[in-house]
């Protein structure tokens, strides 16, 4: 194993709690032990900027918040299966520039499979 520590945000907990109650309970049971990164003024500021610059559409502002939280807390990786607005190579350059404009660093954005791929080698 890579020896990485995992973190989540309240936004992730809120999303995991949505939908079918049985499945939501199972999702929450898998992640509720992880340390929670708090949403604060800095994460909100960056998320708003990502939406204002139309990098992330306003109707999925929660995706901007995921990116902002991972950036502000200087996570090494942001792991997601959201290929439209997060794991999207076409927007990565704009994300990196915008995050850097606030003095933050964009983490490596990848899927769980990408993160674990090196273990097979």
Secondary structure, 3 states (H helix, E strand, C coil): CCCCCCEEEHHHHHHHCCCCHHHHHHHHHHHCCCEEECCCHHHHHHHHHHHHCCCCCHHHHHHHHHHHHHHHCCCCEEECCCCCCCCCCCCHHHHHHHHHHCCCCCCEEECHHHHHHHHHC
